[in-house]
Amino acid sequence: MAHVALLTTWFGLAAGSSEAAQSTWDGATLAKAPKVFPATERPANGMRSLYYEGVDYKGKPTWVFAYYAAPQGTPPAGGWPAVVCAHGGGGTAYPNWVRTWNSHGYAAIAMDLEGHLPGGKDQGIEGNHPVGAAHPNAGPARIDWFGDRDRPDKEQWFYHAVADVVRADSLLRSYPEINPKKIGLTGISWGGTVVSTVAGVDSRFAFVIPVYGCGFIHESDNPGLATWFPPKNMTAAQFNDYRSKWDPSAHLAAAKMPMLWVSGVADPVFQVNIFTKSVKTASGPSSLCLRPFLAHGHGNGWEDAPEIYTFADNIVKGGPALPRVARPETQAGNGIVHAKFKGEFTEAWVYFTTSGGLWKDRKWNFIQCNLTKDELVARTPLPPGTTAYLVYGFRTQNGGRNNHAASDLVIVKP
């Protein structure tokens, strides 16, 4: 039961967290394998559908619907590596997400975090059932972004989402075919935000991969996010609760495991400034993968970024590491950007903007870099009025692009 003690030690103990944050989740309880119940409502070819027990909601245990499958064949010595998959807003448990990880040699579990059964036809869901159908033992559904902020902690959706993800980790650890030292976590969009918090409260994960979603949402200038915070919404007490209990910024300092942060440079929901700030807040070794034209959506978040699987293989299978790019600098007097790097690139670019205002509305431009053995050097200077820039590189291989890696974002002060 050493893993229970370890999890209990780390639950909620992020630097700067309030006392309330430290007691939000019961680590000792969540570290135990949950009860499992059969699910017949939404079968998926080649995988197991099930319910596992979540935390109580209004005095009643909740059930979480999930799909699980392991790769075909004999598990490797020690058991299969595995991944917990947390969907984004309006999403559900997706069979194709599980299948994709299976194809890379990982067992995987994908659960519905909104108290629903899978519906529609997206990403391998079968039967064309109604979207958003609840089941009798469901926990709370998400209400927009923070529409349940006036409810007690244990009745808010985010509390349950984090707990359900941790419970999925505990469930995988009870399966004899799984290697408990090689379980990772990934989440897309809202799921990326959820797993960014989980990274700081469940230390058992071997790696964590947030896609699109991140922390510091209260610092976003995206009107769709900013509207939920003071002065338009949330009382001062609610805002303090959000920052100290739910937002990943309250927990990432306790995240010690390797993390890969994946997004598009101009993501329309979680802007690059709060995304890169989240990367820097995590205490473990974080890598930043920014693909300039990565569309925001389920499917895109696991199909269009091969770096996800390269990173996971490096951590649990001893595969090659992704490149890393140091914080870029400009040469005094000429405005030429240069940055040290380690890894294999065939191209590299400076991505810059001269725009101000809302991050989601800024226009970005490119400057190609020359590659030396360990440094990227821009071919032309940054133009006057540049407000922000970063450097990224990639490798062209077999007709596609992989090995995307990016530097920190540099915001130029006026």
C-alpha positions as CSV (number, residue, x, y, z in Angstrom):
1,M,0.0,0.0,0.0
2,A,3.0,2.3,-0.4
3,H,1.3,4.0,-3.4
4,V,-1.6,5.0,-1.1
5,A,0.7,6.7,1.4
6,L,2.6,8.4,-1.5
7,L,-0.7,9.7,-3.0
8,T,-1.9,10.9,0.4
9,T,1.3,12.8,1.0
10,W,1.0,14.7,-2.2
11,F,-2.8,15.4,-2.4
12,G,-3.3,19.1,-2.6
13,L,0.1,20.1,-1.2
14,A,0.9,22.6,-4.0
15,A,3.0,25.6,-3.2
16,G,0.8,28.5,-2.3
17,S,-2.3,26.4,-1.8
18,S,-4.7,27.4,0.9
19,E,-5.6,25.1,3.8
20,A,-8.9,24.5,2.0
21,A,-7.1,23.2,-1.0
22,Q,-5.2,20.7,1.0
23,S,-8.4,19.0,2.2
24,T,-10.4,19.2,-1.0
25,W,-9.8,15.6,-2.1
26,D,-9.5,12.5,0.2
27,G,-6.3,11.0,-1.2
28,A,-6.3,7.8,0.9
29,T,-9.8,6.9,-0.4
30,L,-9.1,7.8,-4.0
31,A,-5.9,5.8,-4.0
32,K,-7.9,2.6,-3.4
33,A,-9.2,0.6,-6.4
34,P,-12.9,1.6,-7.0
35,K,-15.8,-0.9,-7.2
36,V,-16.6,-1.9,-10.8
37,F,-20.0,-2.6,-12.2
38,P,-21.0,-4.1,-15.6
39,A,-22.2,-1.7,-18.3
40,T,-24.4,-3.0,-21.2
41,E,-25.8,0.3,-22.5
42,R,-23.0,1.4,-24.8
43,P,-20.9,-1.5,-26.1
44,A,-17.8,-0.9,-28.3
45,N,-16.2,-3.4,-30.5
46,G,-13.0,-4.9,-29.1
47,M,-13.1,-3.3,-25.6
48,R,-14.7,-3.5,-22.3
49,S,-17.4,-1.1,-21.2
50,L,-17.9,-0.6,-17.5
51,Y,-18.8,1.6,-14.6
52,Y,-16.5,2.4,-11.8
53,E,-17.4,4.1,-8.5
54,G,-16.7,7.7,-8.2
55,V,-16.9,10.0,-5.1
56,D,-20.2,10.6,-3.4
57,Y,-22.6,13.3,-4.7
58,K,-25.3,14.5,-2.4
59,G,-24.7,11.5,-0.1
60,K,-24.9,8.9,-2.8
61,P,-22.0,7.1,-4.5
62,T,-21.6,8.0,-8.2
63,W,-20.8,5.7,-11.1
64,V,-18.5,6.7,-14.0
65,F,-18.9,5.1,-17.4
66,A,-15.7,4.1,-19.2
67,Y,-14.1,2.1,-22.0
68,Y,-11.0,0.0,-21.4
69,A,-8.9,-2.1,-23.6
70,A,-5.3,-3.5,-23.7
71,P,-3.3,-4.3,-26.8
72,Q,-3.7,-7.8,-28.2
73,G,-1.1,-10.3,-27.4
74,T,1.1,-11.2,-24.4
75,P,1.9,-8.3,-22.1
76,P,5.6,-7.3,-21.9
77,A,7.6,-8.2,-18.8
78,G,6.1,-6.2,-15.9
79,G,2.8,-5.5,-17.7
80,W,1.5,-3.1,-20.3
81,P,2.1,0.6,-19.9
82,A,-1.2,2.4,-19.7
83,V,-2.9,5.8,-20.1
84,V,-5.9,7.5,-18.6
85,C,-7.7,9.7,-21.2
86,A,-9.8,12.7,-20.0
87,H,-12.0,14.3,-22.6
88,G,-12.8,17.9,-23.1
89,G,-15.9,20.0,-22.6
90,G,-19.0,18.4,-24.2
91,G,-17.0,15.2,-24.9
92,T,-17.4,11.7,-23.5
93,A,-15.6,8.4,-23.4
94,Y,-14.2,7.8,-26.9
95,P,-13.5,4.3,-28.2
96,N,-11.1,5.5,-30.9
97,W,-8.9,7.3,-28.3
98,V,-8.5,3.9,-26.5
99,R,-7.8,2.2,-29.8
100,T,-5.2,4.8,-30.7
101,W,-3.2,4.2,-27.5
102,N,-3.6,0.4,-28.0
103,S,-2.1,0.7,-31.4
104,H,1.0,2.3,-29.8
105,G,1.3,-0.6,-27.3
106,Y,-0.6,0.9,-24.3
107,A,-3.6,-0.2,-22.4
108,A,-6.0,2.7,-22.0
109,I,-9.1,3.8,-20.2
110,A,-11.4,6.7,-21.4
111,M,-14.2,7.8,-19.1
112,D,-17.1,10.2,-19.3
113,L,-16.5,13.0,-16.8
114,E,-19.9,14.7,-17.2
115,G,-22.2,12.0,-15.8
116,H,-23.3,10.9,-19.3
117,L,-23.3,7.8,-21.5
118,P,-21.5,8.1,-24.9
119,G,-23.8,9.3,-27.7
120,G,-23.7,10.3,-31.3
121,K,-21.3,8.9,-33.9
122,D,-18.1,10.7,-33.1
123,Q,-14.7,8.9,-32.7
124,G,-15.9,5.3,-32.8
125,I,-19.1,5.6,-30.6
126,E,-21.5,3.0,-31.8
127,G,-25.3,2.9,-32.0
128,N,-26.1,6.5,-32.7
129,H,-27.6,7.0,-29.2
130,P,-28.6,10.4,-27.9
131,V,-25.8,12.8,-26.9
132,G,-25.7,13.8,-23.3
133,A,-27.9,11.1,-21.9
134,A,-27.4,10.7,-18.1
135,H,-27.5,7.4,-16.2
136,P,-29.2,6.8,-12.8
137,N,-26.0,6.9,-10.8
138,A,-24.4,9.9,-12.4
139,G,-22.4,12.6,-10.7
140,P,-22.9,16.3,-11.6
141,A,-22.7,17.5,-15.2
142,R,-20.5,20.4,-16.2
143,I,-22.5,23.7,-16.3
144,D,-20.8,25.8,-18.9
145,W,-17.4,26.8,-17.5
146,F,-18.0,27.6,-13.8
147,G,-21.7,27.7,-13.6
148,D,-21.8,25.7,-10.3
149,R,-19.4,28.0,-8.4
150,D,-22.1,28.7,-5.8
151,R,-22.4,25.1,-4.7
152,P,-20.5,23.3,-2.0
153,D,-17.0,22.0,-3.1
154,K,-18.1,18.3,-3.3
155,E,-21.1,19.2,-5.5
156,Q,-19.0,21.1,-8.1
157,W,-18.2,19.4,-11.3
158,F,-14.4,20.1,-11.2
159,Y,-14.1,18.3,-7.8
160,H,-15.7,15.2,-9.3
161,A,-13.8,15.4,-12.6
162,V,-10.4,15.4,-10.8
163,A,-11.6,12.6,-8.4
164,D,-12.9,10.5,-11.3
165,V,-9.5,10.8,-13.1
166,V,-7.6,9.7,-10.0
167,R,-10.0,6.8,-9.5
168,A,-9.3,5.7,-13.1
169,D,-5.6,5.6,-12.2
170,S,-6.4,3.5,-9.1
171,L,-8.5,1.2,-11.2
172,L,-5.7,0.5,-13.7
173,R,-3.3,-0.2,-10.9
174,S,-5.6,-3.1,-9.8
175,Y,-5.4,-4.8,-13.2
176,P,-2.7,-7.6,-13.2
177,E,-1.9,-7.0,-16.9
178,I,-0.9,-3.3,-16.2
179,N,2.5,-2.1,-15.1
180,P,1.7,0.3,-12.2
181,K,5.0,2.2,-12.6
182,K,4.1,3.0,-16.3
183,I,0.7,4.7,-16.1
184,G,0.4,8.0,-17.8
185,L,-2.4,10.6,-18.1
186,T,-3.6,12.8,-21.0
187,G,-6.5,15.2,-21.4
188,I,-7.9,17.4,-24.1
189,S,-9.1,21.0,-23.8
190,W,-11.1,21.1,-20.6
191,G,-9.6,17.7,-19.9
192,G,-6.2,19.3,-20.4
193,T,-7.1,21.7,-17.5
194,V,-8.4,18.8,-15.4
195,V,-5.2,16.7,-15.8
196,S,-3.0,19.8,-15.2
197,T,-4.6,19.9,-11.7
198,V,-4.4,16.1,-11.3
199,A,-0.7,16.3,-12.1
200,G,-0.2,18.2,-8.8
201,V,-2.5,16.0,-6.7
202,D,-1.8,12.5,-7.9
203,S,2.0,11.9,-7.9
204,R,1.7,8.3,-9.1
205,F,1.5,9.1,-12.8
206,A,4.7,8.3,-14.8
207,F,3.9,11.2,-17.2
208,V,1.1,13.7,-17.9
209,I,0.2,15.2,-21.3
210,P,-2.2,18.2,-21.3
211,V,-3.5,19.0,-24.8
212,Y,-4.8,22.6,-25.3
213,G,-6.0,23.0,-21.8
214,C,-3.9,24.5,-19.0
215,G,-4.0,26.7,-15.9
216,F,-4.2,30.4,-15.1
217,I,-7.6,30.5,-16.8
218,H,-8.4,33.5,-14.6
219,E,-5.6,35.4,-16.3
220,S,-6.9,34.8,-19.8
221,D,-8.2,37.7,-21.8
222,N,-10.4,35.5,-23.9
223,P,-13.8,37.1,-23.3
224,G,-15.5,33.6,-23.1
225,L,-13.3,32.7,-20.2
226,A,-12.8,36.2,-18.6
227,T,-16.5,36.7,-18.2
228,W,-16.7,34.1,-15.5
229,F,-14.4,36.0,-13.1
230,P,-14.7,39.3,-11.2
231,P,-16.0,41.9,-11.8
232,K,-18.6,40.2,-14.0
233,N,-19.0,36.9,-12.1
234,M,-17.9,35.2,-8.9
235,T,-17.8,36.8,-5.5
236,A,-14.4,37.5,-3.9
237,A,-14.8,34.3,-1.9
238,Q,-15.7,32.2,-4.9
239,F,-12.8,33.6,-6.8
240,N,-10.4,32.7,-4.0
241,D,-11.8,29.2,-3.9
242,Y,-11.3,28.8,-7.6
243,R,-7.7,30.0,-7.5
244,S,-6.8,27.9,-4.5
245,K,-8.8,24.7,-5.2
246,W,-9.5,24.2,-8.8
247,D,-7.2,26.1,-11.2
248,P,-4.0,24.1,-12.1
249,S,-1.9,27.1,-11.0
250,A,-2.6,26.1,-7.4
251,H,-1.3,22.6,-7.9
252,L,1.3,22.5,-10.6
253,A,4.2,23.3,-8.3
254,A,3.6,19.8,-6.8
255,A,3.7,18.1,-10.2
256,K,7.1,16.4,-10.3
257,M,6.6,13.9,-13.1
258,P,7.6,14.6,-16.7
259,M,5.0,16.6,-18.6
260,L,4.4,17.3,-22.3
261,W,2.3,20.3,-23.1
262,V,0.7,20.2,-26.6
263,S,-1.2,22.9,-28.3
264,G,-1.4,25.2,-31.3
265,V,0.5,28.5,-31.3
266,A,-2.7,30.4,-31.9
267,D,-5.1,28.2,-30.0
268,P,-8.5,29.9,-29.9
269,V,-9.5,28.9,-26.4
270,F,-6.4,28.6,-24.2
271,Q,-4.0,31.3,-25.4
272,V,-0.3,30.8,-25.6
273,N,0.5,33.2,-22.8
274,I,-1.3,31.2,-20.1
275,F,-0.3,27.9,-21.7
276,T,3.4,28.7,-21.5
277,K,3.0,30.1,-18.0
278,S,1.5,26.8,-16.9
279,V,4.5,25.0,-18.4
280,K,6.9,27.0,-16.3
281,T,4.9,26.5,-13.2
282,A,5.2,22.7,-13.1
283,S,8.1,21.6,-11.0
284,G,9.0,18.5,-13.0
285,P,10.7,18.3,-16.4
286,S,8.2,20.0,-18.8
287,S,8.5,19.9,-22.6
288,L,6.5,22.2,-24.9
289,C,5.2,21.0,-28.2
290,L,3.5,23.8,-30.2
291,R,2.3,22.9,-33.7
292,P,1.4,26.1,-35.5
293,F,-1.7,24.8,-37.2
294,L,-3.0,22.2,-34.7
295,A,-6.8,22.3,-34.8
296,H,-8.7,22.4,-31.5
297,G,-10.8,19.3,-31.0
298,H,-11.2,15.7,-30.0
299,G,-9.5,13.5,-32.5
300,N,-7.1,16.2,-33.5
301,G,-5.8,16.2,-30.0
302,W,-4.6,12.6,-30.2
303,E,-4.3,12.0,-34.0
304,D,-2.4,15.1,-35.2
305,A,0.5,15.3,-32.7
306,P,2.8,12.2,-33.0
307,E,5.0,13.9,-30.4
308,I,2.5,12.6,-27.8
309,Y,3.5,9.0,-28.4
310,T,7.2,9.8,-28.8
311,F,7.1,11.4,-25.4
312,A,5.3,8.6,-23.7
313,D,7.6,6.0,-25.3
314,N,10.6,7.9,-24.1
315,I,9.4,7.9,-20.5
316,V,8.2,4.3,-20.1
317,K,9.8,2.4,-23.0
318,G,13.2,4.1,-23.2
319,G,12.6,5.5,-26.7
320,P,14.3,8.6,-28.1
321,A,13.5,12.0,-26.4
322,L,11.8,14.9,-28.0
323,P,14.0,17.9,-28.8
324,R,14.2,20.8,-26.3
325,V,14.6,24.5,-27.1
326,A,16.0,27.0,-24.6
327,R,14.5,30.4,-24.1
328,P,15.4,32.6,-27.1
329,E,17.3,35.8,-27.0
330,T,18.0,38.7,-29.4
331,Q,21.5,39.8,-30.2
332,A,22.2,43.3,-29.0
333,G,22.0,45.8,-31.8
334,N,20.6,43.7,-34.6
335,G,17.4,42.1,-33.3
336,I,18.5,38.6,-34.5
337,V,16.8,35.9,-32.5
338,H,18.8,32.8,-31.5
339,A,18.2,29.9,-29.2
340,K,20.1,26.9,-28.1
341,F,18.5,23.5,-28.7
342,K,19.1,19.8,-28.2
343,G,17.6,17.2,-30.6
344,E,16.9,16.5,-34.2
345,F,15.3,19.3,-36.4
346,T,15.2,19.8,-40.1
347,E,13.6,23.2,-39.9
348,A,13.1,25.9,-37.3
349,W,11.2,29.2,-37.2
350,V,10.6,32.3,-35.1
351,Y,6.9,32.8,-34.6
352,F,6.2,36.5,-33.7
353,T,3.5,39.0,-33.5
354,T,3.5,42.8,-33.6
355,S,-0.1,42.9,-32.5
356,G,-1.5,43.9,-29.1
357,G,-4.9,43.4,-27.6
358,L,-6.6,40.1,-27.1
359,W,-4.3,37.2,-27.6
360,K,-6.8,35.2,-29.6
361,D,-7.1,38.0,-32.2
362,R,-3.3,38.6,-32.7
363,K,-1.8,37.9,-36.1
364,W,1.4,35.8,-36.1
365,N,4.2,35.8,-38.6
366,F,7.2,33.7,-39.3
367,I,11.0,34.1,-39.8
368,Q,12.9,31.0,-40.8
369,C,16.0,30.1,-38.9
370,N,19.4,28.6,-39.9
371,L,20.4,25.5,-38.0
372,T,23.8,24.9,-36.5
373,K,24.7,21.9,-34.4
374,D,23.0,23.2,-31.3
375,E,21.6,26.7,-32.1
376,L,18.8,28.2,-34.1
377,V,19.5,31.6,-35.6
378,A,16.9,33.7,-37.3
379,R,17.7,34.8,-40.9
380,T,16.3,38.3,-40.4
381,P,15.7,40.5,-37.4
382,L,12.5,40.9,-35.5
383,P,10.6,43.9,-36.9
384,P,10.1,47.0,-34.8
385,G,7.1,46.8,-32.6
386,T,7.3,43.1,-32.0
387,T,5.2,42.3,-28.9
388,A,5.9,38.6,-28.4
389,Y,7.8,35.8,-30.0
390,L,9.0,32.2,-29.6
391,V,11.1,29.7,-31.5
392,Y,10.0,26.2,-32.6
393,G,11.5,23.5,-34.7
394,F,10.4,20.2,-36.2
395,R,11.6,17.3,-38.3
396,T,10.3,16.4,-41.7
397,Q,10.2,12.6,-42.0
398,N,8.4,10.2,-44.4
399,G,6.2,12.9,-45.8
400,G,5.1,14.2,-42.4
401,R,6.3,16.5,-39.6
402,N,7.2,15.3,-36.1
403,N,9.5,16.3,-33.3
404,H,7.8,19.7,-32.8
405,A,9.4,21.5,-29.9
406,A,9.1,25.1,-28.8
407,S,10.8,27.6,-26.6
408,D,9.2,29.7,-23.9
409,L,7.2,32.6,-25.0
410,V,9.0,36.0,-24.8
411,I,6.7,38.9,-24.2
412,V,8.4,42.2,-25.2
413,K,7.8,44.9,-22.7
414,P,7.1,48.3,-24.3
